Amino acid sequence: MVVSKLFKVLSIFVLFFFVSCEINDVDKSAKLLTIQELLNYTIGYDWFPYEFSLYKPDSLVTMQIDSLWKIKKYRFIVFVNPSCNCTETQKTFPSIIKSLKASNIPDSVILIYSMLNETYSHPFMHKFTVKILPSCFTEIDSTTSKYYSVVDTFELYRVKFPGKYRMEHIIAKSLEN
């Protein structure tokens, strides 16, 4: 009798859990966030302000980014997931944003999309595929769908040239195209 009641209670709990997860996960669309929202401790990104404050971009490189951006006027599209427990991921995304802000890139050309995984829909799905989170793309030419993957290049350079290139170097490289 006690086992039967316990089984019923557990069954109801499991059913409630699955239903609540499905209801919360119905909208699989990326949500646009602002840098200000992230710095004001947005839920799921409570780690962002701390990591943002720690990253110190190379000022010579940020001046180069500033100069290049004034000529090119490219946009930066960033995709990130909330509450990631990966230490490396928690450093990559803030280093991108800190490098852009230190380079005087206006917030209006930094588009940040929050998504739980790479399969979420976003406004650039017809242009490129997000394969990892975080990801950052420099929009070189939207009409011909030319985008530079900053994070992919950063990861490649990190393996190929350990310790030589920081995030701001790769962002500058993306603007040289």
N, C-alpha and C positions, 0 to 999 in steps of 0.2 A: 504494500500500500504506500509506504513512504517512498519507495523507489519510483512508483508510478507518478506520484505527485512531483517528485524531483525531476523526472523525465519531462513532464508537461511544462514545468516552469522553465527548464532549460530549452525546450523546443520553442516556447514563446519568445524567450530571450534571443535565441539564434535567429528566428524569423524576424523579430524586430530589428536586429542588427543588420541583416541583409537588406531589408526594406529601407531602412534609414540610409544606408550607404548608397543604394540605387537612387533614392530621391535627391541626395546631395550631389551625386555625380552625373546627373542627367545632362547638364549643360557642359559639354566638353569643348568650350570655346576659350581661347586665351583672353585674359583680362588685361586691358591697358592700364599701366601704373605710371605715376609720375615720380620723379626723383624726390620731390618733397614728401610724397606719401611714404616712400621707403625710408627717408631720414626721420620721419615721425613715427617710427616703429609700427609699421603695418603688420597685421597678424600674419604669421608665417615667415616674416622677414625681420624678426626682432634682432637677429644677428647682423643685419646689414649695416646699421650706423657704426657699430664698433669696428667691423672689418674695413669699412669705408675710411674711418678716421686713421686706421693704422697704415694704410697704403700711402707711400710717399713716392710719387712718380718723379722721374728725372726731369728737372726743369728745362734742360736744354732740348730734350725731346718734345716736351709739351709746347715749347715755343715753336718748334718745327711743325708740329701738328696744327697749331694755331695759324701759322703762315700758310700752310698747304690748304687748310680748310677754307680760309678766306678766298682762295682762288677757286677751289673745287665745289664748295657748298654741298658736299655729300651728306646723306642721312645715315644714321646708325640705327640698326634694328636689333634689339637684344631680346632674347628669350630666356626665361629663368623659371626655376621651380621653387615654391615656398618650402620652408622647413627642411631643407636638405641637411642631412647629418654629415655629409662628406666635407672634411676640412678643406680639401683642395678646391672644391666647388665653391665653398663659402668665401674663398679668397679670389677666385677668378672673376666672378661677377662684380664685386665691389672695385676690383682693380681696373676693370673696364670703365666703369662709371666715374671713378676718381680721375683716371687719366683724361677722359673726355672733359670733365668739369675743370680740371687744372689747365686744360688747353683752351679754355674759353668757348667751348662748343655750346651753343644755345640749347636749352632744354627742348625747344620746339623741334629739333632735328634728332633727338634721342628718343626713340620709341621703345618702350620696355613692355614686353608682354609676359604675364605670369601664366604658367600652365603646369598642370600636375605631371604631364608626360608629353613626349614628342608627338603623340597622335592627335593632340588637341587642334582644333581648327583655328586658323589665324588669317589675317588679311593678305598674307604673302604666300599662301599655299600654292598658288598657281605659278609662282616665281621660283621657289626653291623648297627643299625639304629640310626640316629641322631634324637632325639625327641624334644630337646629344643636348642636354641641358647642363649648364648654360651654353648658349650660342650667341654669337654676335656677328652681324653682317654689315659691311659697309656697302651702301647702295651707290654703285658707281654710275649706272645708267638704268633707270627703271623701265624705259621704253624697250630696250633690248634685253632686259632681264640680266644685267651684268652685276653680280654681287661678289664681294670678297669676304670669305669666311675668316674672321679674325681669330676665333677660338681654335678652329682646325689648324690654322697656320701656327698659332702660338704653341699648340701641343706638338706639332711636327718639329718646330725649332727647339722646343724644350728637350726633346729626345735627341735630336741631331747635334745641337750645340748647348749642352747643359750649362745653365747659369749665365749664358751670354746675352740672351734677349729677354727683356721684360715686356709686359703687356703694351706699354706705350710705344715701344719700338715696332711692334706688329701693327698697331693702329696707324702709326706714321707710314709704315710700308704700304698699308691699304690705300692711303691717300696719294701715293706716288704713281699709282696706275692711271 
